[in-house]
Amino acid sequence: MEPPDPETSTRALMASQARWRALLDSAVDGIVVIDPQGRIEAFNHAAERLFGYAEAELLGLNVNVLMPSPYHEEHDGYLARYLREGAARIIGIGREVTGRRRDGSTFPLHLAVGEMNVDGERRFTGILHDLSARVQLETQLRASEARWRAIVDSAVDGIVVIDERGLVEAFNPAATTLFGYAAEEVIGRNVSMLMPSPYHEEHDGYLSRYLREGQARVIGVGREVQARRKDGSTFPVHLSVGEMPVDGVRKFTGILHDLSNRVRLEEQLREQEALVRLGEMAAVIAHEVKNPLAGIRGAIQVISGRLPEGSAELAVTGEIVARIDALNS
């Protein structure tokens, strides 16, 4: 068997290296290869874009140049401890860490480290995924959530959010004022606890029927209902319920406006109207009692108008009217 041609072997080795280098540089995530001392041996194009360094600037340097404090100072000790004891915090696991760019700025990234053996020597490959966009989005979402939470918490009307099972997921301060429950006493429990009978017993059936058939009595409409406080007392509220999808799951938001003052005012107005009518009736009765002959006088005058002029009957009715007038004067 003829020995392999050195030139052919060299070309094959170079071709293999070129393929692996092409694979390395075509990766979307940053890839960094280090030796057991932490020195950088490979740094792909994606890593160059991430950190702002050219590969040539980093080859042979300690990988901790890519780390901010305190990771910069701790890395060599961690690597030595892993080589000595095998206690891994990142190697073979992966975690979210902070990277340091050439300009000194830092950014979040996910680092997954794998270990490999090359010609009997250990090497470590780090795959780095930039989390800046995700972290920025999470920050925006948290800020947006905080704004909406502030709006809900500052609302004058009670706001209650429930899931498809009727379990309370949100309970704003105004709802606490209305019902006398702290949010933690209500969240996770069925919203029917806020309703007196018979609504308490009927609610779950109504909700399941709506989810099954879409028949709405309150959802999307709004109506006046009775609510139940923590102390058991009831009060009137206007309830308007809206439906919203959250991550593909239905949620229902109830906005409750206390009608107690309005109902109380309506009762007072009805009482005042009744008193006015009673007063008018009393005035009429008092007038009739005070002047009982007024009706008789009026009747006689009607009769007088029908009697012939100069008749004796007319003279009698005239005398009666005169005597009534004398009695009333």
GINORCOR-V261673 format. One record per residue. N is the residue number from 1. RES is the residue in three letters. SS is DSSP state (H for helix, E for strand, L for the rest). Layout:
# GINORCOR-V261673
<<N | RES | SS> <N | RES | SS>>
This chain:
# GINORCOR-V261673
<<1 | MET | L> <2 | GLU | L> <3 | PRO | L> <4 | PRO | L> <5 | ASP | L> <6 | PRO | H> <7 | GLU | H> <8 | THR | H> <9 | SER | H> <10 | THR | H> <11 | ARG | H> <12 | ALA | H> <13 | LEU | H> <14 | MET | H> <15 | ALA | H> <16 | SER | H> <17 | GLN | H> <18 | ALA | H> <19 | ARG | H> <20 | TRP | H> <21 | ARG | H> <22 | ALA | H> <23 | LEU | H> <24 | LEU | H> <25 | ASP | H> <26 | SER | H> <27 | ALA | L> <28 | VAL | L> <29 | ASP | L> <30 | GLY | E> <31 | ILE | E> <32 | VAL | E> <33 | VAL | E> <34 | ILE | E> <35 | ASP | E> <36 | PRO | L> <37 | GLN | L> <38 | GLY | L> <39 | ARG | E> <40 | ILE | E> <41 | GLU | E> <42 | ALA | E> <43 | PHE | E> <44 | ASN | L> <45 | HIS | H> <46 | ALA | H> <47 | ALA | H> <48 | GLU | H> <49 | ARG | H> <50 | LEU | H> <51 | PHE | H> <52 | GLY | L> <53 | TYR | L> <54 | ALA | L> <55 | GLU | H> <56 | ALA | H> <57 | GLU | H> <58 | LEU | H> <59 | LEU | L> <60 | GLY | L> <61 | LEU | L> <62 | ASN | E> <63 | VAL | H> <64 | ASN | H> <65 | VAL | H> <66 | LEU | H> <67 | MET | L> <68 | PRO | L> <69 | SER | L> <70 | PRO | L> <71 | TYR | H> <72 | HIS | H> <73 | GLU | H> <74 | GLU | H> <75 | HIS | H> <76 | ASP | H> <77 | GLY | H> <78 | TYR | H> <79 | LEU | H> <80 | ALA | H> <81 | ARG | H> <82 | TYR | H> <83 | LEU | H> <84 | ARG | H> <85 | GLU | H> <86 | GLY | L> <87 | ALA | L> <88 | ALA | L> <89 | ARG | L> <90 | ILE | L> <91 | ILE | E> <92 | GLY | L> <93 | ILE | L> <94 | GLY | L> <95 | ARG | E> <96 | GLU | E> <97 | VAL | E> <98 | THR | E> <99 | GLY | E> <100 | ARG | E> <101 | ARG | L> <102 | ARG | L> <103 | ASP | L> <104 | GLY | L> <105 | SER | L> <106 | THR | E> <107 | PHE | E> <108 | PRO | E> <109 | LEU | E> <110 | HIS | E> <111 | LEU | E> <112 | ALA | E> <113 | VAL | E> <114 | GLY | E> <115 | GLU | E> <116 | MET | E> <117 | ASN | E> <118 | VAL | E> <119 | ASP | L> <120 | GLY | L> <121 | GLU | E> <122 | ARG | E> <123 | ARG | E> <124 | PHE | E> <125 | THR | E> <126 | GLY | E> <127 | ILE | E> <128 | LEU | E> <129 | HIS | E> <130 | ASP | E> <131 | LEU | L> <132 | SER | H> <133 | ALA | H> <134 | ARG | H> <135 | VAL | H> <136 | GLN | H> <137 | LEU | H> <138 | GLU | H> <139 | THR | H> <140 | GLN | H> <141 | LEU | H> <142 | ARG | H> <143 | ALA | H> <144 | SER | H> <145 | GLU | H> <146 | ALA | H> <147 | ARG | H> <148 | TRP | H> <149 | ARG | H> <150 | ALA | H> <151 | ILE | H> <152 | VAL | H> <153 | ASP | H> <154 | SER | H> <155 | ALA | L> <156 | VAL | L> <157 | ASP | L> <158 | GLY | E> <159 | ILE | E> <160 | VAL | E> <161 | VAL | E> <162 | ILE | E> <163 | ASP | L> <164 | GLU | L> <165 | ARG | L> <166 | GLY | L> <167 | LEU | E> <168 | VAL | E> <169 | GLU | E> <170 | ALA | E> <171 | PHE | E> <172 | ASN | L> <173 | PRO | H> <174 | ALA | H> <175 | ALA | H> <176 | THR | H> <177 | THR | H> <178 | LEU | H> <179 | PHE | H> <180 | GLY | L> <181 | TYR | L> <182 | ALA | L> <183 | ALA | H> <184 | GLU | H> <185 | GLU | H> <186 | VAL | H> <187 | ILE | L> <188 | GLY | L> <189 | ARG | L> <190 | ASN | E> <191 | VAL | H> <192 | SER | H> <193 | MET | H> <194 | LEU | H> <195 | MET | L> <196 | PRO | L> <197 | SER | L> <198 | PRO | L> <199 | TYR | H> <200 | HIS | H> <201 | GLU | H> <202 | GLU | H> <203 | HIS | H> <204 | ASP | H> <205 | GLY | H> <206 | TYR | H> <207 | LEU | H> <208 | SER | H> <209 | ARG | H> <210 | TYR | H> <211 | LEU | H> <212 | ARG | H> <213 | GLU | H> <214 | GLY | L> <215 | GLN | L> <216 | ALA | L> <217 | ARG | L> <218 | VAL | L> <219 | ILE | E> <220 | GLY | L> <221 | VAL | L> <222 | GLY | L> <223 | ARG | E> <224 | GLU | E> <225 | VAL | E> <226 | GLN | E> <227 | ALA | E> <228 | ARG | E> <229 | ARG | L> <230 | LYS | L> <231 | ASP | L> <232 | GLY | L> <233 | SER | L> <234 | THR | E> <235 | PHE | E> <236 | PRO | E> <237 | VAL | E> <238 | HIS | E> <239 | LEU | E> <240 | SER | E> <241 | VAL | E> <242 | GLY | E> <243 | GLU | E> <244 | MET | E> <245 | PRO | E> <246 | VAL | E> <247 | ASP | L> <248 | GLY | L> <249 | VAL | E> <250 | ARG | E> <251 | LYS | E> <252 | PHE | E> <253 | THR | E> <254 | GLY | E> <255 | ILE | E> <256 | LEU | E> <257 | HIS | E> <258 | ASP | E> <259 | LEU | L> <260 | SER | H> <261 | ASN | H> <262 | ARG | H> <263 | VAL | H> <264 | ARG | H> <265 | LEU | H> <266 | GLU | H> <267 | GLU | H> <268 | GLN | H> <269 | LEU | H> <270 | ARG | H> <271 | GLU | H> <272 | GLN | H> <273 | GLU | H> <274 | ALA | H> <275 | LEU | H> <276 | VAL | H> <277 | ARG | H> <278 | LEU | H> <279 | GLY | H> <280 | GLU | H> <281 | MET | H> <282 | ALA | H> <283 | ALA | H> <284 | VAL | H> <285 | ILE | H> <286 | ALA | H> <287 | HIS | H> <288 | GLU | H> <289 | VAL | H> <290 | LYS | H> <291 | ASN | L> <292 | PRO | L> <293 | LEU | L> <294 | ALA | H> <295 | GLY | H> <296 | ILE | H> <297 | ARG | H> <298 | GLY | H> <299 | ALA | H> <300 | ILE | H> <301 | GLN | H> <302 | VAL | H> <303 | ILE | H> <304 | SER | H> <305 | GLY | L> <306 | ARG | L> <307 | LEU | L> <308 | PRO | L> <309 | GLU | L> <310 | GLY | L> <311 | SER | L> <312 | ALA | H> <313 | GLU | H> <314 | LEU | H> <315 | ALA | H> <316 | VAL | H> <317 | THR | H> <318 | GLY | H> <319 | GLU | H> <320 | ILE | H> <321 | VAL | H> <322 | ALA | H> <323 | ARG | H> <324 | ILE | H> <325 | ASP | H> <326 | ALA | H> <327 | LEU | H> <328 | ASN | H> <329 | SER | L>>
